[in-house]
Amino acid sequence: MRGTLEGVYRPEPAALPAPLPVPIVDSHTHFDLVESYGNTDAEGNADETVPEPSSPNVAALLDAAASVGVGGVVQVGVDVDSSRWAAALAAHDDRVLAAAALHPNEAPRLGDLDAALAVIDELAALPRVAALGETGLDYFRTDESGRAAQQRSFRAHIEIAKRRGKTLVIHDRDAHDDVMSILDEEGAPERVVMHCFSGDFAFATECARRGYFMSFAGNVTFKNAGMLRDAVSVAPAELVLVETDAPFMAPIPVRGHRNHAALCAYTARFLADHLGRDLEKWCAQLAENSRRAFGDW
C-alpha cells in the first residue's frame, strides 16, 4: 500500500470497466502523475519521477482508456513544467488535447509569477493546447496570505484565455463567491469548465444560468456525495462533462485504487443510471459536450 494525500492506493491494478457503447472523453487528467504519485523510497521520500510523454507506459494507459470507450483525454498542467509536458503529450498523441496553467496553490509559491505566466501564454498559442487550466482559487489549502497571488494569477489566466480564444478550466475549492465575482469583473471567456465540480444544487443552477460546463469526477459516485448528485441532477445535459482527475478519486467500485483515464467509464455509467438516461445516448451527449467545450481531437 502506498501513502498519498488521500490515504493509500491499493497496489493491484483496478479492474477495467465494461466498454461504453459510444466513446467519451476524460475531460481532466494528469498522466504525468499516474505512475509515481504516492510512491516513496525506502527512506520515505516522495517519488517525483515523471515519464517522458512518449513513454510506452503512457501509451498503454491511453490504449487501456480507448479499449473501454474513453477515446480522448484532456491532459492538464498545474505549473510550468507540467504544462510543457501536457503540450508535448498532445503533440505526440492525437488522442490528447492539453491544458496549460498555474494551479491556484502554485501561484503564491512562485518567486516570479509574471515570468511563469509568460510561459503559460506562450504555450496557450499552440494549436493542441485547447485550454487554460487548471486555474482558479483554492481557499482550502492556501490561507489569506496567499489569496492575493491566487486572484492575480486567476485574472491573468482569464485574460490569456480570452485573447487566445481558449477554454478556461477552473479549480474552485471553498471559493465559489470569489470565483464568480472575478469572472464577472474580468468578463468570462466564451467557454468555461468548472473542473471537479464541488458545488451544491444552487451553485449548479447558477453555473447552468451562465452556460458553464460542469465536469464531474469519480467522487460523485461516493456514498457521502449526495450534494454532488443533487447538483448533477439540475445540470443541463448539454453542460455535463466527466473526468478522472487521475490519479486521484477513483470511482466506485474501484475506489482506493490509483485512478487513470479508463476508469472514467465507471463515472459515465454511474451518471447514466443515476439520471435515468439511456447509456448510448448519454455517452453520445458527453462526447458532443466535450467537443463543444474543447474542440475536435
C-alpha positions as CSV (number, residue, x, y, z in Angstrom):
1,M,0.0,0.0,0.0
2,R,1.3,3.4,-0.9
3,G,0.8,6.7,1.0
4,T,-0.9,9.6,-0.7
5,L,-2.6,12.9,0.2
6,E,-5.8,10.8,0.1
7,G,-4.5,8.0,2.2
8,V,-3.3,4.9,0.4
9,Y,-3.6,3.4,-3.0
10,R,-4.2,-0.3,-3.4
11,P,-1.2,-1.9,-5.0
12,E,-3.1,-4.1,-7.5
13,P,-4.4,-2.5,-10.7
14,A,-8.1,-1.6,-10.7
15,A,-10.5,-3.8,-12.7
16,L,-11.3,-2.1,-16.1
17,P,-15.0,-1.3,-16.7
18,A,-17.1,-2.7,-19.4
19,P,-16.7,-0.8,-22.7
20,L,-19.1,2.0,-23.3
21,P,-21.3,1.9,-26.4
22,V,-20.1,5.3,-27.7
23,P,-16.6,6.7,-27.0
24,I,-16.4,9.6,-24.5
25,V,-13.7,12.0,-23.2
26,D,-11.9,12.2,-19.9
27,S,-12.0,16.0,-19.6
28,H,-9.4,16.3,-16.9
29,T,-6.5,14.0,-16.2
30,H,-2.8,14.1,-15.1
31,F,-0.9,11.3,-16.9
32,D,2.4,12.7,-15.7
33,L,1.4,11.7,-12.1
34,V,-0.3,8.3,-12.6
35,E,2.8,6.2,-12.3
36,S,4.6,7.9,-9.4
37,Y,2.2,9.9,-7.3
38,G,2.1,8.5,-3.7
39,N,5.1,6.2,-4.2
40,T,8.0,6.5,-1.7
41,D,11.5,5.1,-1.5
42,A,12.9,3.1,1.4
43,E,13.6,6.4,3.3
44,G,10.1,7.6,2.8
45,N,11.0,10.3,0.2
46,A,8.3,11.0,-2.4
47,D,8.9,9.6,-5.9
48,E,8.8,12.6,-8.3
49,T,9.7,10.6,-11.4
50,V,7.8,11.9,-14.5
51,P,7.7,9.7,-17.6
52,E,8.6,11.0,-21.0
53,P,5.4,12.0,-23.0
54,S,6.5,9.3,-25.5
55,S,6.8,6.6,-22.7
56,P,5.3,3.2,-23.6
57,N,3.6,3.3,-20.2
58,V,1.7,6.5,-21.1
59,A,0.7,5.0,-24.4
60,A,-0.5,1.9,-22.6
61,L,-2.8,4.0,-20.3
62,L,-4.2,5.7,-23.4
63,D,-4.7,2.3,-25.1
64,A,-6.5,1.0,-22.0
65,A,-8.8,4.0,-22.0
66,A,-9.6,3.5,-25.7
67,S,-10.4,-0.2,-25.1
68,V,-13.3,0.7,-22.8
69,G,-14.6,3.7,-24.7
70,V,-12.6,6.6,-23.4
71,G,-11.3,7.7,-26.7
72,G,-9.8,11.1,-25.8
73,V,-8.4,13.0,-22.8
74,V,-7.5,16.5,-21.8
75,Q,-4.1,16.4,-20.1
76,V,-3.9,19.2,-17.6
77,G,-0.9,21.2,-16.4
78,V,-0.6,22.7,-12.9
79,D,2.7,24.5,-13.2
80,V,5.2,25.5,-15.9
81,D,6.9,22.0,-16.2
82,S,3.6,20.0,-16.2
83,S,2.1,22.4,-18.7
84,R,5.0,21.9,-21.1
85,W,4.7,18.2,-20.5
86,A,0.9,18.4,-21.4
87,A,1.7,20.3,-24.6
88,A,4.3,17.7,-25.6
89,L,2.0,14.8,-25.0
90,A,-0.7,16.4,-27.0
91,A,1.7,17.0,-29.9
92,H,2.9,13.3,-29.6
93,D,-0.5,11.6,-29.4
94,D,-3.7,12.7,-31.2
95,R,-5.9,11.2,-28.5
96,V,-4.8,14.0,-26.3
97,L,-5.5,17.7,-26.0
98,A,-3.6,19.8,-23.5
99,A,-4.5,22.5,-20.9
100,A,-1.8,24.7,-19.5
101,A,-1.9,26.8,-16.4
102,L,-0.6,27.6,-12.9
103,H,-2.7,25.8,-10.3
104,P,-4.0,28.3,-7.7
105,N,-1.9,26.7,-5.0
106,E,1.2,27.2,-7.1
107,A,0.8,31.0,-7.6
108,P,1.7,32.1,-4.1
109,R,4.9,29.9,-4.1
110,L,6.4,31.4,-7.2
111,G,9.2,33.9,-6.9
112,D,8.4,35.4,-10.3
113,L,4.7,34.9,-11.1
114,D,4.9,37.1,-14.2
115,A,7.6,35.0,-15.8
116,A,5.6,31.9,-15.2
117,L,2.5,33.4,-16.7
118,A,4.5,34.4,-19.7
119,V,5.4,30.8,-20.4
120,I,1.7,29.8,-20.0
121,D,0.8,32.5,-22.5
122,E,3.3,31.1,-25.0
123,L,2.0,27.5,-24.5
124,A,-1.6,28.8,-25.0
125,A,-0.6,29.8,-28.5
126,L,0.0,26.2,-29.5
127,P,-2.9,24.6,-31.5
128,R,-3.2,21.5,-29.4
129,V,-3.3,23.4,-26.2
130,A,-7.1,23.7,-26.0
131,A,-7.5,25.3,-22.6
132,L,-6.1,27.4,-19.8
133,G,-6.3,25.2,-16.8
134,E,-6.4,24.4,-14.1
135,T,-6.5,27.9,-12.8
136,G,-8.9,29.4,-10.3
137,L,-9.0,29.7,-6.5
138,D,-8.4,27.3,-3.6
139,Y,-9.1,28.7,-0.2
140,F,-8.8,25.2,1.4
141,R,-5.0,24.7,1.1
142,T,-3.9,28.4,0.8
143,D,-4.6,30.8,3.7
144,E,-5.3,34.5,3.4
145,S,-1.7,35.4,2.9
146,G,-1.6,33.7,-0.5
147,R,-5.0,34.7,-1.8
148,A,-3.9,37.9,-3.5
149,A,-1.4,36.0,-5.6
150,Q,-4.1,33.4,-6.5
151,Q,-6.5,36.1,-7.5
152,R,-3.9,37.9,-9.6
153,S,-3.0,34.6,-11.3
154,F,-6.6,33.8,-12.0
155,R,-7.3,37.2,-13.6
156,A,-4.2,36.7,-15.8
157,H,-5.4,33.3,-17.0
158,I,-8.8,34.7,-17.8
159,E,-7.2,37.4,-19.9
160,I,-5.0,34.9,-21.7
161,A,-7.9,32.5,-22.4
162,K,-9.9,35.3,-24.0
163,R,-7.0,36.7,-26.0
164,R,-6.0,33.2,-27.2
165,G,-9.6,32.0,-27.8
166,K,-9.1,29.1,-25.4
167,T,-11.4,27.3,-22.9
168,L,-11.0,28.3,-19.2
169,V,-10.8,25.3,-16.8
170,I,-11.4,26.4,-13.2
171,H,-10.3,24.7,-10.0
172,D,-12.7,26.1,-7.3
173,R,-12.3,24.9,-3.7
174,D,-14.1,26.7,-0.9
175,A,-14.1,29.9,-3.1
176,H,-17.4,29.9,-5.1
177,D,-18.3,33.5,-4.4
178,D,-14.9,35.0,-5.3
179,V,-14.6,32.8,-8.4
180,M,-17.9,34.1,-9.7
181,S,-17.1,37.7,-8.7
182,I,-13.7,37.7,-10.6
183,L,-15.3,36.1,-13.6
184,D,-17.9,38.9,-13.6
185,E,-15.3,41.6,-13.1
186,E,-13.0,40.4,-15.8
187,G,-15.6,39.0,-18.2
188,A,-15.7,35.2,-18.7
189,P,-14.3,33.6,-21.8
190,E,-16.7,32.0,-24.2
191,R,-16.2,28.5,-22.8
192,V,-15.8,27.9,-19.0
193,V,-15.4,24.5,-17.4
194,M,-15.9,24.0,-13.6
195,H,-13.5,21.2,-13.1
196,C,-14.2,18.5,-10.4
197,F,-17.5,20.2,-9.7
198,S,-17.8,20.8,-6.0
199,G,-20.9,22.9,-5.6
200,D,-24.4,22.3,-4.4
201,F,-27.8,22.4,-6.2
202,A,-27.9,26.3,-6.0
203,F,-24.3,26.7,-7.4
204,A,-25.1,24.2,-10.2
205,T,-28.2,26.2,-11.0
206,E,-26.1,29.4,-11.2
207,C,-23.4,27.8,-13.4
208,A,-26.2,26.5,-15.7
209,R,-27.6,30.0,-16.0
210,R,-24.2,31.3,-17.1
211,G,-23.7,28.4,-19.5
212,Y,-20.7,27.0,-17.8
213,F,-19.7,23.3,-18.3
214,M,-19.7,21.3,-15.1
215,S,-17.3,18.4,-15.0
216,F,-18.0,15.6,-12.5
217,A,-15.2,13.3,-11.2
218,G,-15.3,9.9,-9.5
219,N,-16.3,11.4,-6.2
220,V,-19.8,11.9,-7.5
221,T,-20.1,8.1,-7.0
222,F,-19.1,8.1,-3.3
223,K,-21.8,7.3,-0.8
224,N,-21.4,10.6,1.0
225,A,-21.7,12.7,-2.2
226,G,-25.4,13.4,-2.1
227,M,-24.8,17.1,-2.7
228,L,-22.9,16.4,-5.9
229,R,-25.6,14.1,-7.1
230,D,-28.2,16.8,-6.4
231,A,-26.0,19.2,-8.4
232,V,-25.7,16.9,-11.5
233,S,-29.5,16.3,-11.4
234,V,-30.1,20.0,-12.0
235,A,-27.2,20.5,-14.5
236,P,-28.5,20.6,-18.1
237,A,-27.4,17.5,-20.0
238,E,-25.6,19.6,-22.6
239,L,-23.4,21.2,-19.9
240,V,-22.2,18.0,-18.2
241,L,-18.7,16.6,-18.6
242,V,-16.9,13.6,-16.9
243,E,-13.4,13.4,-15.7
244,T,-11.0,11.3,-13.6
245,D,-8.6,14.0,-12.2
246,A,-6.3,11.0,-12.2
247,P,-4.5,9.7,-10.3
248,F,-7.0,10.9,-7.6
249,M,-10.6,9.9,-6.7
250,A,-11.1,6.6,-8.4
251,P,-14.8,6.0,-8.6
252,I,-16.9,3.2,-7.0
253,P,-16.4,0.3,-7.5
254,V,-12.6,0.8,-7.7
255,R,-12.3,3.5,-5.0
256,G,-8.9,3.3,-3.3
257,H,-7.1,2.3,-6.5
258,R,-4.8,4.6,-8.5
259,N,-7.1,6.4,-10.9
260,H,-6.5,6.6,-14.7
261,A,-8.4,7.6,-17.7
262,A,-10.1,4.2,-18.4
263,L,-11.9,4.4,-15.1
264,C,-13.8,7.4,-16.3
265,A,-16.2,4.9,-17.9
266,Y,-17.4,3.9,-14.4
267,T,-18.4,7.5,-13.7
268,A,-20.2,7.9,-17.0
269,R,-22.2,4.8,-16.5
270,F,-23.0,5.7,-12.9
271,L,-24.4,9.1,-14.0
272,A,-26.5,7.5,-16.7
273,D,-28.0,5.2,-14.1
274,H,-28.5,8.0,-11.6
275,L,-30.1,10.3,-14.1
276,G,-32.2,7.5,-15.7
277,R,-30.6,8.1,-19.2
278,D,-30.1,5.6,-22.0
279,L,-26.4,4.8,-21.8
280,E,-25.7,5.1,-25.6
281,K,-27.5,8.4,-25.9
282,W,-25.8,9.7,-22.7
283,C,-22.4,8.8,-23.9
284,A,-23.1,10.5,-27.3
285,Q,-24.2,13.6,-25.3
286,L,-21.0,13.6,-23.2
287,A,-18.9,13.2,-26.4
288,E,-20.6,16.1,-28.0
289,N,-20.3,18.2,-24.9
290,S,-16.5,17.6,-24.8
291,R,-16.2,18.6,-28.4
292,R,-18.1,21.9,-27.7
293,A,-16.0,22.5,-24.6
294,F,-12.6,21.8,-26.1
295,G,-12.8,21.4,-29.8
296,D,-12.0,18.5,-32.1
297,W,-9.4,15.9,-31.2
